[in-house]
Amino acid sequence: MYQDPTTTIEHLYSGTPVYKHELIKLLKCDDPYILELLRSRADMVRQEHYGTDVYIRGLIEFTNYCKNNCYYCGIRRDNKDATRYRLTLEDILHCCDEGYKLGFRTFVLQGGEDGYFTRDKICHIIASIKEKYSDCAVTLSIGECDMADYQAFYNAGADRYLLRHETACNEHYSKLHPDNMSLENRKECLYNLKSIGFQVGSGFMVGSPFQTLDNLVEDIFFLGKLKPHMIGIGPFITHKDTPFCNHKSGSLDMTLKVISILRLSHPKALIPATTALGSIHPNGRELGLKAGANVIMPNLSPANVREKYMLYDNKLSTGKEAAEGLEELCKAVEDAGYKIVVDVGHAKC
């Protein structure tokens, strides 16, 4: 049965269930009036729950070693042109020191799946940060681990865990990853994290190779079942040293549509305006906020390693994407109609 996309938007806005074919029709839509309605409804929902507040998270990319060989990733194991590095505990704490002075109250430790950082080492890093900054949250984004590892990280004081599922379709997943990786295991990790008590983030790439609109809708429905606290999505961007170097990158417009749909579907979720958005468009981050996002993650990593954590080509790590550019970032966010929140009272938001 035909349904106008405006009706689908209003159903999403009111919390009425929508069907797969309705979402596909909305994703296909390029009518400026309808897209503006989608964006405005998403912005209304985020303002109902968060006002104009935008939360900042300090990103610390502490290792670019990875045992995995995901076909889309610039730090994949077989990329021999990647210049590898690992931060020491002292390096990480220095990043936190600088971030704390700037007002950051959440530190996001992100890295490849690096066997050098054992369970004990990760726990020591978490405990060291929490001991020094007890009013701060620690978020981990270090991939797939077993239940015992996740429990140990939680016991050490980690508050949140980010693990993008990347795609909810087994067939599509197999086209993006080698045979030794499985979507089933990735989903199990997400549910394990939730059962332990972590605030969990997941998400996917928009426009990844071989992705169909059916795949995108499957991703949206999977997140509806998972009910994550945070949803991180961004456009797929190619990297010259991967098997997908000649594939087309994802589009800004489709990414913004999906952000708005997810804001309507998950009114209270934390949704970042990702670095990837800022990397494909000069105002991508601000457009992401207007589409319903409410989190920004400036880079706290040491300046001399930022260009080495190159997940995709032309990844931004300076200016408004960097912690030292916080003043410039605040101005850009204010010009977009929002305000960055850095005070201690919002540390756990």
Order of alpha helices (4+ residues) and beta strands (2+ residues): alpha-alpha-alpha-beta-beta-alpha-beta-alpha-beta-alpha-beta-alpha-alpha-beta-alpha-beta-alpha-alpha-alpha-beta-alpha-alpha-beta
